[in-house]
């Protein structure tokens, strides 16, 4: 194979090739770093926490709007997905129990009230919880208990 000087004139010179290769490598590294940042932000724990907290907020809004069954669903999803402290879990379980009481379903309410009872609450909350449990137990044990709604 012989050297043909016309090939050198038609191709790019090394002065142009080196900056193009360097810019290409820098661009690929930048795009890779951007992709990693996007993937991390989508799966970050803070983002998960916000989505889980969102369920509780929606539950609160539904409760305040009088949509108790839908609020119960949101609160249960929250408890299933969120890793919260025992006090928060107890508070949400108590709220679910109260909502079931408002729906006239003391059998289901007792399940959630007993879940809430397992955590030491402040005196005011503990008194209220005890009162709700007593109300449901009386209602279930009364002769009219056959008319209670069950799910």
C-alpha positions as CSV (number, residue, x, y, z in Angstrom):
1,X,0.0,0.0,0.0
2,X,1.4,3.4,-1.0
3,X,0.8,6.7,0.5
4,X,-1.6,8.9,-1.5
5,X,-1.3,12.6,-0.6
6,X,-4.9,13.3,-2.0
7,X,-6.4,11.2,0.9
8,X,-4.9,13.6,3.4
9,X,-6.6,16.5,1.8
10,X,-10.0,14.9,1.6
11,X,-10.1,13.8,5.3
12,X,-10.2,15.8,8.5
13,X,-7.0,17.0,9.9
14,X,-5.9,15.9,13.4
15,X,-6.4,19.5,14.6
16,X,-10.1,19.1,14.0
17,X,-10.5,15.4,15.0
18,X,-9.1,15.8,18.5
19,X,-11.5,18.6,19.7
20,X,-14.5,16.8,18.1
21,X,-13.5,13.5,20.0
22,X,-13.1,15.5,23.2
23,X,-16.4,17.3,22.9
24,X,-18.2,14.0,22.1
25,X,-16.8,12.4,25.2
26,X,-17.7,15.4,27.4
27,X,-21.2,15.4,25.9
28,X,-21.7,11.7,26.5
29,X,-20.5,12.1,30.1
30,X,-22.8,15.0,30.7
31,X,-25.8,13.2,29.3
32,X,-24.9,10.1,31.4
33,X,-24.7,12.2,34.6
34,X,-28.0,13.9,33.7
35,X,-29.7,10.5,33.1
36,X,-28.4,9.2,36.5
37,X,-29.7,12.4,38.2
38,X,-33.1,12.0,36.7
39,X,-33.3,8.3,37.6
40,X,-32.3,9.0,41.2
41,X,-34.8,11.9,41.5
42,X,-37.7,9.6,40.4
43,X,-36.8,6.9,42.8
44,X,-35.5,9.0,45.7
45,X,-36.8,8.3,49.2
46,X,-38.0,11.9,49.5
47,X,-40.2,11.4,46.5
48,X,-41.7,8.2,47.9
49,X,-42.3,9.9,51.2
50,X,-44.2,12.7,49.4
51,X,-46.3,10.2,47.5
52,X,-47.1,8.3,50.7
53,X,-47.9,11.5,52.6
54,X,-50.1,12.5,49.7
55,X,-52.4,9.5,50.5
56,X,-52.9,10.7,54.0
57,X,-53.6,14.3,52.8
58,X,-56.2,13.0,50.3
59,X,-57.7,10.9,53.1
60,X,-58.0,14.0,55.3
61,X,-59.7,15.9,52.5
62,X,-62.1,13.1,51.8
63,X,-62.9,12.8,55.5
64,X,-63.5,16.5,55.8
65,X,-65.8,16.3,52.7
66,X,-67.9,13.6,54.3
67,X,-66.7,10.8,51.9
68,X,-65.8,8.4,54.7
69,X,-65.5,5.2,52.7
70,X,-63.1,6.8,50.2
71,X,-61.1,8.3,53.1
72,X,-60.8,4.9,54.7
73,X,-59.4,3.5,51.5
74,X,-56.8,6.3,51.3
75,X,-55.8,5.8,54.9
76,X,-55.4,2.1,54.5
77,X,-53.3,2.5,51.4
78,X,-51.2,5.0,53.4
79,X,-50.7,2.5,56.2
80,X,-49.8,-0.2,53.7
81,X,-47.2,1.9,51.9
82,X,-45.7,4.3,54.5
83,X,-43.1,3.4,57.0
84,X,-44.1,5.6,59.8
85,X,-43.5,5.8,63.5
86,X,-45.9,3.9,65.8
87,X,-47.6,7.1,67.0
88,X,-48.5,8.1,63.5
89,X,-49.8,4.6,62.6
90,X,-51.9,4.6,65.8
91,X,-53.3,8.0,65.0
92,X,-54.3,7.0,61.5
93,X,-55.7,3.7,62.7
94,X,-57.8,5.6,65.3
95,X,-59.1,7.9,62.5
96,X,-60.1,4.8,60.4
97,X,-61.9,3.4,63.4
98,X,-63.8,6.7,63.9
99,X,-64.8,6.7,60.3
100,X,-66.1,3.2,60.5
101,X,-68.0,4.2,63.6
102,X,-69.6,7.1,61.7
103,X,-70.6,4.6,59.0
104,X,-72.2,2.5,61.7
105,X,-69.8,-0.4,61.3
106,X,-68.6,-1.0,64.9
107,X,-67.2,-4.5,64.1
108,X,-64.8,-3.1,61.6
109,X,-64.2,0.0,63.8
110,X,-63.1,-2.2,66.7
111,X,-60.3,-3.8,64.6
112,X,-58.8,-0.4,63.9
113,X,-59.4,1.0,67.3
114,X,-57.6,-2.0,68.8
115,X,-54.7,-1.4,66.4
116,X,-54.6,2.2,67.7
117,X,-54.7,1.0,71.3
118,X,-51.4,-0.9,71.0
119,X,-49.4,2.4,71.0
120,X,-49.1,4.6,74.0
121,X,-51.0,7.8,73.1
122,X,-51.2,11.1,74.9
123,X,-53.8,11.1,77.8
124,X,-56.4,13.0,75.8
125,X,-56.1,10.7,72.8
126,X,-56.0,7.6,75.0
127,X,-59.2,8.6,76.8
128,X,-61.0,9.3,73.5
129,X,-59.8,6.0,72.1
130,X,-61.0,4.1,75.2
131,X,-64.4,5.9,74.9
132,X,-64.7,4.8,71.3
133,X,-63.8,1.2,72.1
134,X,-66.4,1.2,74.9
135,X,-69.1,2.6,72.6
136,X,-68.5,0.0,70.0
137,X,-68.3,-2.9,72.5
138,X,-71.6,-1.8,74.0
139,X,-73.2,-1.5,70.6
140,X,-72.0,-4.9,69.5
141,X,-73.1,-6.6,72.7
142,X,-76.5,-4.9,72.8
143,X,-79.6,-6.8,71.6
144,X,-79.9,-4.5,68.6
145,X,-76.4,-5.6,67.4
146,X,-78.0,-7.8,64.7
147,X,-78.8,-4.6,62.8
148,X,-75.1,-3.5,62.6
149,X,-73.6,-3.1,59.2
150,X,-70.8,-5.6,58.6
151,X,-68.3,-5.8,55.7
